[in-house]
Amino acid sequence: MSSTADDVKTAVIIEDDPEIRHILSEVLESAGFTTVSVGNGVDGVRAVLSYKPLLTTLDVRMPGIDGFEAARRIRAQSDTYIIMLTGLQDEADVVAGLGAGADDYLLKPFRPRELRARVEALLRRARTGPAQPAGSVPETPGARPVTAPLPIARAEETDAQAAATAAASSGASSGEAAGDGEWLVHRDLSLHPENRIVLIDGEDLDLTRTEFDLLAALLESKRRVRSKADLTLVLRGESYVTSYYVGDADKRAIEAHMTNLRRKLGDSPTSPRYIETVRGVGYRLTSEQA
């Protein structure tokens, strides 16, 4: 493929510490990015909308709007990958940052090699469009288009609903493919990994990218327990690679994502229909029998 302006990888660095900005710039430029650095959240949001970056690093504690508010504004209009940076003493910020729309985080002080590894893992994950109402078209300059044209996506969705409904009525077992052989089904819950569609009893379910990836991992594993450390590696794109450090903050982030996923599924932790907690270990699907 010939090189064009669209092939250039751009990263926006939103950080008020000049020394950390310099380190981030060096690491990302060595990874092939062209970088744009700003020192506060307001200018950072503007930079994302102007430069349409593939990646954005975002500090939590900044003058003006903080990193959480900046992440919410960015995520509403862009599907840039967001890595949140927070101090080691502020691990509680991790859960809030992920809830605001960040894809991953790093605790300060961080190792340049770890940042590079996190970036490479993110780039292997599928991107979704910004948080827009279904069928709407972003009007704000700088918003990235969704991966597939909307009319095609809606047509695929219609076929998907019919296939999932048929699979549910035919009693497809947990984790079995349905319809075209690509669906994962558990009870009345159906997930299409390639088209990134989730249905409950044939009705669309709106999940974040992370919630979708967690649910897909559990459906693929059926009744096999997935630990919080294992699910952390799934989100990093490094499944079953044990050389990556998984800390308590990672595990708390998984717990937060699972809480949000269960809420959207209408699932109760005490009497689950889809996902059950294996105390002290992790999560797995419930049995097929009610």
Phi, psi and chi 1 to 4 in degrees:
 res  aa     phi    psi   chi1   chi2   chi3   chi4
   1 MET       -  133.1 -179.6 -176.8  -63.2      -
   2 SER   -73.0  151.6   61.2      -      -      -
   3 SER   -79.5  131.9  178.1      -      -      -
   4 THR  -131.1  174.3   67.6      -      -      -
   5 ALA   -60.9  -31.7      -      -      -      -
   6 ASP   -70.4  -18.6  -67.9  -24.6      -      -
   7 ASP   -80.2  -14.0  -64.1  -32.7      -      -
   8 VAL   -69.5  129.1  175.8      -      -      -
   9 LYS   -89.0  120.6  -66.2 -169.0  -58.5 -177.0
  10 THR  -111.5  139.5  -58.5      -      -      -
  11 ALA  -125.2  133.6      -      -      -      -
  12 VAL  -101.9  128.5  167.8      -      -      -
  13 ILE  -108.4  117.8  -62.4  166.4      -      -
  14 ILE  -113.1  101.8  -51.1  173.7      -      -
  15 GLU  -157.7  130.9  168.6   63.8   57.8      -
  16 ASP   -88.7   -9.2   64.7  -22.1      -      -
  17 ASP   -92.7  114.1 -173.8  -40.2      -      -
  18 PRO   -58.8  -36.9  -21.4   32.2      -      -
  19 GLU   -66.1  -43.0 -176.0  175.3  -13.7      -
  20 ILE   -68.4  -37.6  -64.1  177.9      -      -
  21 ARG   -57.2  -41.7  -80.9 -156.2  -54.2  -91.4
  22 HIS   -64.8  -43.9  177.3   69.6      -      -
  23 ILE   -62.6  -45.8  -65.7  172.1      -      -
  24 LEU   -60.3  -42.7  -70.8  167.7      -      -
  25 SER   -61.2  -45.5  -65.4      -      -      -
  26 GLU   -62.2  -44.5  -76.0 -164.9  -26.4      -
  27 VAL   -65.6  -45.9  173.6      -      -      -
  28 LEU   -71.1  -36.6  -66.8  175.7      -      -
  29 GLU   -67.7  -33.9  -73.0  172.5    8.7      -
  30 SER   -67.9  -21.3   70.9      -      -      -
  31 ALA   -90.3    4.9      -      -      -      -
  32 GLY    98.7    9.1      -      -      -      -
  33 PHE   -91.4  149.2  -75.1   88.1      -      -
  34 THR   -93.8  127.4  -62.5      -      -      -
  35 THR  -107.8  149.0   61.6      -      -      -
  36 VAL  -127.9  122.1  176.2      -      -      -
  37 SER  -112.7  135.6  -62.4      -      -      -
  38 VAL  -135.8  161.5  -65.0      -      -      -
  39 GLY  -108.0    3.6      -      -      -      -
  40 ASN  -152.6  166.1   62.6   76.0      -      -
  41 GLY   -66.1  -40.7      -      -      -      -
  42 VAL   -62.6  -48.7  172.6      -      -      -
  43 ASP   -65.0  -30.5  -71.4  -17.7      -      -
  44 GLY   -65.3  -44.5      -      -      -      -
  45 VAL   -60.7  -44.2  174.1      -      -      -
  46 ARG   -61.5  -40.8  -69.2  171.4  179.2  162.6
  47 ALA   -64.4  -39.9      -      -      -      -
  48 VAL   -62.8  -43.8  169.2      -      -      -
  49 LEU   -69.1  -30.2  -61.6 -176.6      -      -
  50 SER   -81.3  -43.1  -62.9      -      -      -
  51 TYR   -97.1  -11.5  -69.9   94.3      -      -
  52 LYS    50.2   59.0  -53.0  175.4 -172.6  176.3
  53 PRO   -73.0  152.8   30.4  -37.6      -      -
  54 LEU   -72.6  -33.5  178.7   61.0      -      -
  55 LEU  -135.4  143.6  174.4   74.3      -      -
  56 THR  -133.2  129.4  -61.0      -      -      -
  57 THR  -103.0  139.5   67.5      -      -      -
  58 LEU  -138.7  118.5 -178.6   57.0      -      -
  59 ASP   -77.0  149.6 -174.0   28.5      -      -
  60 VAL   -79.4  -50.8  170.4      -      -      -
  61 ARG   -96.4  106.7  -52.7  -62.1  177.1 -171.7
  62 MET  -140.9  157.1  -66.2 -176.2  -65.4      -
  63 PRO   -66.8  153.1   23.5  -33.2      -      -
  64 GLY    79.2 -133.8      -      -      -      -
  65 ILE   -77.0  142.6   64.5  172.6      -      -
  66 ASP   -82.3  178.8   61.6   18.3      -      -
  67 GLY   -64.1  -31.2      -      -      -      -
  68 PHE   -65.0  -47.8  -55.3  131.4      -      -
  69 GLU   -66.8  -39.2  178.3   60.1   24.9      -
  70 ALA   -61.5  -41.5      -      -      -      -
  71 ALA   -62.7  -42.4      -      -      -      -
  72 ARG   -61.7  -43.5  -78.5 -171.7  -74.2  -91.0
  73 ARG   -67.1  -40.0  -64.4 -174.4 -172.3 -176.0
  74 ILE   -65.9  -47.1  -70.1  169.7      -      -
  75 ARG   -65.6  -27.5 -176.5   53.8   72.9 -135.1
  76 ALA   -68.3  -18.2      -      -      -      -
  77 GLN  -131.7    1.7  -57.7  174.3   79.7      -
  78 SER  -151.7  148.9  170.9      -      -      -
  79 ASP  -105.1   22.3   71.4  -15.9      -      -
  80 THR   -54.4  141.9  179.4      -      -      -
  81 TYR   -68.0  133.1  -67.2  107.5      -      -
  82 ILE  -117.0  123.3  -61.3  175.6      -      -
  83 ILE  -109.6  119.5  -64.1 -178.8      -      -
  84 MET   -89.3  138.8 -170.1   79.7   78.9      -
  85 LEU  -112.1  128.9  -58.6  177.9      -      -
  86 THR  -141.7  154.1 -177.4      -      -      -
  87 GLY   -68.4  152.6      -      -      -      -
  88 LEU   -58.0  -33.3 -175.1   59.3      -      -
  89 GLN   -79.4   -4.9   69.4  -85.2   21.2      -
  90 ASP  -115.3   44.4  -61.3  -40.0      -      -
  91 GLU   -62.2  -24.3  -73.3 -170.1    2.4      -
  92 ALA   -63.0  -22.6      -      -      -      -
  93 ASP   -65.0  -22.5  -70.1  -15.7      -      -
  94 VAL   -58.7  -49.6  171.6      -      -      -
  95 VAL   -62.8  -43.4  172.9      -      -      -
  96 ALA   -64.0  -38.9      -      -      -      -
  97 GLY   -65.2  -43.8      -      -      -      -
  98 LEU   -65.0  -37.0  -65.9  171.3      -      -
  99 GLY   -66.7  -26.6      -      -      -      -
 100 ALA   -81.7   -8.1      -      -      -      -
 101 GLY   123.3    0.6      -      -      -      -
 102 ALA   -70.3  149.8      -      -      -      -
 103 ASP   -93.0  -28.4  -63.3  -71.5      -      -
 104 ASP  -158.0  176.3 -157.8   -8.0      -      -
 105 TYR  -148.0  162.3   72.3   94.9      -      -
 106 LEU  -135.8  137.9  -87.8  178.7      -      -
 107 LEU   -88.8  135.6  -62.2  179.2      -      -
 108 LYS   -85.9  143.0  -62.7  178.6 -177.6  176.4
 109 PRO   -75.2  144.2   28.0  -33.8      -      -
 110 PHE  -112.7  158.2   59.3   86.3      -      -
 111 ARG   -91.7  132.3  -62.9 -175.5  -62.4  -86.4
 112 PRO   -52.7  -37.6  -28.9   35.9      -      -
 113 ARG   -65.7  -34.5  -72.2 -179.8   61.6 -174.5
 114 GLU   -69.0  -41.2 -178.0 -179.4    4.1      -
 115 LEU   -57.9  -46.5  170.7   60.9      -      -
 116 ARG   -60.3  -42.1  178.7   94.6  178.0 -119.7
 117 ALA   -65.9  -40.3      -      -      -      -
 118 ARG   -63.9  -42.3  -66.8  -70.0 -175.5   99.5
 119 VAL   -61.8  -46.6  170.0      -      -      -
 120 GLU   -62.7  -36.6  -69.8  172.4   -7.2      -
 121 ALA   -66.8  -41.7      -      -      -      -
 122 LEU   -61.1  -40.8  -87.3 -177.6      -      -
 123 LEU   -68.3  -14.9  -63.1 -175.7      -      -
 124 ARG   -86.1   -7.7  -73.0 -167.3  -69.7  -88.9
 125 ARG   -92.5  149.9  -66.3  175.4   56.9 -169.4
 126 ALA   -69.4  144.3      -      -      -      -
 127 ARG   -98.6  150.2  -73.8 -174.9  -64.3  161.5
 128 THR  -119.7  165.8   57.0      -      -      -
 129 GLY   -72.1  170.1      -      -      -      -
 130 PRO   -64.2  166.6   22.7  -32.4      -      -
 131 ALA   -73.1   87.7      -      -      -      -
 132 GLN  -117.9  152.6  -60.6  -81.7  -17.3      -
 133 PRO   -59.6  149.6  -21.5   31.5      -      -
 134 ALA   -56.3  129.9      -      -      -      -
 135 GLY    85.0   -4.5      -      -      -      -
 136 SER   -83.7  159.5   67.0      -      -      -
 137 VAL  -115.5  124.4  177.8      -      -      -
 138 PRO   -58.4  132.8  -16.8   27.9      -      -
 139 GLU  -103.8  -15.8  -64.0 -178.8   -3.2      -
 140 THR   -75.2  129.7  -54.9      -      -      -
 141 PRO   -57.5  138.5  -21.2   31.4      -      -
 142 GLY    99.7  -13.0      -      -      -      -
 143 ALA   -69.8  135.1      -      -      -      -
 144 ARG   -82.0  141.1  -59.7  175.7   77.0   86.7
 145 PRO   -69.9  156.0   26.1  -33.3      -      -
 146 VAL   -69.9  163.8  -65.7      -      -      -
 147 THR   -62.5  -41.8  -56.1      -      -      -
 148 ALA  -116.8  149.7      -      -      -      -
 149 PRO   -57.6  140.9  -21.3   31.7      -      -
 150 LEU   -59.5  -42.8  -74.6  171.7      -      -
 151 PRO   -60.1  -38.9  -24.2   34.7      -      -
 152 ILE   -67.1  -43.2  -64.7  175.9      -      -
 153 ALA   -60.9  -40.5      -      -      -      -
 154 ARG   -68.6  -35.8  -58.2  -51.6  -61.1  178.3
 155 ALA   -65.5  -42.7      -      -      -      -
 156 GLU   -62.3  -36.1  -69.4  173.7  -13.5      -
 157 GLU   -64.6  -39.9 -145.7  168.5  -81.0      -
 158 THR   -61.9  -46.2  -58.5      -      -      -
 159 ASP   -62.9  -37.4  -66.8  -21.0      -      -
 160 ALA   -64.3  -41.4      -      -      -      -
 161 GLN   -61.2  -43.2  -70.1  176.1  -15.9      -
 162 ALA   -63.8  -41.7      -      -      -      -
 163 ALA   -66.3  -42.0      -      -      -      -
 164 ALA   -67.1  -40.8      -      -      -      -
 165 THR   -62.3  -42.7  -57.6      -      -      -
 166 ALA   -63.4  -39.6      -      -      -      -
 167 ALA   -65.4  -41.6      -      -      -      -
 168 ALA   -64.7  -42.4      -      -      -      -
 169 SER   -69.7  -24.2   63.2      -      -      -
 170 SER   -87.6   -0.9   65.4      -      -      -
 171 GLY    76.0   37.3      -      -      -      -
 172 ALA   -59.1  136.8      -      -      -      -
 173 SER   -80.2  165.6   63.1      -      -      -
 174 SER   -56.8  128.4  171.1      -      -      -
 175 GLY    81.2   -6.6      -      -      -      -
 176 GLU   -75.5  148.4  -77.7 -174.6  -15.8      -
 177 ALA   -73.4  149.5      -      -      -      -
 178 ALA  -130.3  158.9      -      -      -      -
 179 GLY    63.2 -103.8      -      -      -      -
 180 ASP   -89.4   12.2   58.5    4.9      -      -
 181 GLY    86.1    7.4      -      -      -      -
 182 GLU  -117.2   -6.3  -63.7  178.1  -12.6      -
 183 TRP   -82.6  146.6  -74.2   87.1      -      -
 184 LEU  -108.1  129.1  -60.7  173.3      -      -
 185 VAL  -129.5  136.1  178.9      -      -      -
 186 HIS  -143.0  114.9  178.3   59.8      -      -
 187 ARG    55.2 -124.9  -62.9 -170.1  173.7 -172.1
 188 ASP   -97.9   15.5   59.5  -11.0      -      -
 189 LEU  -100.6  127.0  174.5   64.1      -      -
 190 SER  -129.1  139.4  -55.5      -      -      -
 191 LEU  -136.0  133.1  178.6  146.7      -      -
 192 HIS  -109.4  106.2 -163.4  -68.4      -      -
 193 PRO   -60.7  -40.8  -22.7   34.1      -      -
 194 GLU   -73.0  -46.7 -177.1  178.4   -9.9      -
 195 ASN   -85.1   -6.6  -67.6  -20.9      -      -
 196 ARG    54.9   53.4  -60.2 -173.3   71.8   81.2
 197 ILE  -117.0  137.7  -62.2  170.8      -      -
 198 VAL  -126.3  133.3  179.4      -      -      -
 199 LEU  -128.6  141.8  -52.7  172.1      -      -
 200 ILE  -118.2  116.8  -69.1 -174.6      -      -
 201 ASP    52.4   39.6 -162.3   20.3      -      -
 202 GLY    82.4   -1.7      -      -      -      -
 203 GLU  -101.8  139.6  -63.9  -65.3  -36.6      -
 204 ASP   -61.0  141.8  -67.7  -43.4      -      -
 205 LEU  -122.6  124.9 -174.8   64.8      -      -
 206 ASP   -91.3  109.3 -176.7   22.4      -      -
 207 LEU  -117.0  153.8  -60.4 -178.9      -      -
 208 THR   -72.9  168.3   66.4      -      -      -
 209 ARG   -57.4  -43.4  173.5  171.3   48.4 -140.2
 210 THR   -68.4  -44.1  -62.7      -      -      -
 211 GLU   -60.6  -40.8  -68.9  161.2   -1.8      -
 212 PHE   -61.6  -46.1 -177.7   96.3      -      -
 213 ASP   -63.6  -39.0  -69.4  -17.2      -      -
 214 LEU   -64.7  -46.1  -73.0  174.7      -      -
 215 LEU   -63.6  -40.7 -178.2   57.7      -      -
 216 ALA   -62.2  -41.3      -      -      -      -
 217 ALA   -62.3  -40.6      -      -      -      -
 218 LEU   -69.8  -40.7  -67.8  173.6      -      -
 219 LEU   -64.6  -39.4  -75.1  169.2      -      -
 220 GLU   -67.3  -28.6  -70.6  167.1   -5.0      -
 221 SER   -87.8  -11.6  -58.3      -      -      -
 222 LYS    55.7 -118.5  -56.6 -178.3 -177.8  179.9
 223 ARG   -92.3    2.6  -69.5  -77.8  -71.8  165.5
 224 ARG   -75.1  132.5  179.6  165.5   60.8   86.8
 225 VAL   -72.3  135.3 -179.9      -      -      -
 226 ARG  -110.9  123.3  -57.9  -62.2  -67.9  -96.2
 227 SER   -75.3  164.6   69.3      -      -      -
 228 LYS   -65.1  -36.4  -65.2  170.5 -171.4  174.7
 229 ALA   -64.7  -42.7      -      -      -      -
 230 ASP   -61.9  -44.2 -178.0   23.6      -      -
 231 LEU   -68.1  -31.6  -67.3  172.1      -      -
 232 THR   -61.1  -44.0  -63.2      -      -      -
 233 LEU   -67.1  -33.8  -63.4  177.6      -      -
 234 VAL   -59.8  -45.3  168.2      -      -      -
 235 LEU   -67.1  -29.3  -63.3 -174.7      -      -
 236 ARG   -81.9   -7.2  -67.2 -178.2 -170.3  171.5
 237 GLY    79.5   20.3      -      -      -      -
 238 GLU  -126.0   50.6  -62.9  -68.7  -13.0      -
 239 SER   -56.9  135.0  -58.1      -      -      -
 240 TYR    65.5   10.7  -49.9  112.0      -      -
 241 VAL   -94.3  112.5  176.7      -      -      -
 242 THR   -92.2   -0.4   58.1      -      -      -
 243 SER   -80.6  -11.0   59.4      -      -      -
 244 TYR   -85.4  137.0  -76.6   83.2      -      -
 245 TYR   -74.8  131.9  174.5   71.8      -      -
 246 VAL  -120.3  113.4  176.7      -      -      -
 247 GLY  -103.2 -176.6      -      -      -      -
 248 ASP   -63.3  -35.2  -70.2  -20.9      -      -
 249 ALA   -63.8  -38.4      -      -      -      -
 250 ASP   -59.6  -45.3  -62.7  -79.1      -      -
 251 LYS   -67.5  -38.0  -63.9  173.6 -176.6  177.9
 252 ARG   -65.9  -34.8  -74.3 -162.5  -66.9  -87.4
 253 ALA   -64.3  -41.3      -      -      -      -
 254 ILE   -61.4  -42.7  -68.4  -65.7      -      -
 255 GLU   -59.6  -42.0  -69.0  171.2   -1.2      -
 256 ALA   -64.7  -43.8      -      -      -      -
 257 HIS   -63.5  -39.4  -74.2  -51.8      -      -
 258 MET   -66.5  -37.1  -69.7  -60.1  -60.5      -
 259 THR   -60.7  -45.5  -63.4      -      -      -
 260 ASN   -66.4  -40.1  -69.2  -26.2      -      -
 261 LEU   -63.7  -45.4  174.6   58.5      -      -
 262 ARG   -62.5  -38.3  -79.6  171.4  156.6  160.5
 263 ARG   -61.5  -42.9  175.3  178.0   52.3   79.7
 264 LYS   -69.5  -31.3  -68.0 -177.6  179.3 -179.3
 265 LEU   -77.0  -12.3  -69.0  171.0      -      -
 266 GLY    71.7   29.4      -      -      -      -
 267 ASP   -97.8  141.6 -141.9    5.2      -      -
 268 SER  -104.3  128.1  167.0      -      -      -
 269 PRO   -59.9  -30.3  -21.9   32.9      -      -
 270 THR   -82.4  -27.5   56.5      -      -      -
 271 SER  -139.7   70.3 -177.5      -      -      -
 272 PRO   -74.3  145.9   28.1  -34.8      -      -
 273 ARG   -98.9  -31.8  176.1  169.6  174.9   76.7
 274 TYR  -117.0  -49.1  -55.0  109.2      -      -
 275 ILE  -124.3  128.2  -58.6  170.6      -      -
 276 GLU  -116.1  150.1   64.7 -176.5   23.8      -
 277 THR   -90.5  130.4  -59.7      -      -      -
 278 VAL  -100.1  104.2  179.8      -      -      -
 279 ARG   -55.9  130.0 -169.2  172.2  -59.1  -82.5
 280 GLY    80.0   -2.3      -      -      -      -
 281 VAL  -123.2  -63.4 -176.4      -      -      -
 282 GLY   170.3 -133.0      -      -      -      -
 283 TYR  -136.2  155.6  -53.7   94.0      -      -
 284 ARG  -157.5  169.3   68.0 -178.7  177.0 -170.4
 285 LEU   -69.9  153.0  -67.5 -174.6      -      -
 286 THR   -71.9  169.4   55.9      -      -      -
 287 SER   -71.7  164.2   66.8      -      -      -
 288 GLU   -69.8  -26.0  -82.5  -63.9  -43.6      -
 289 GLN   -82.3  134.7  -57.3  -59.2  -40.9      -
 290 ALA   -68.2      -      -      -      -      -
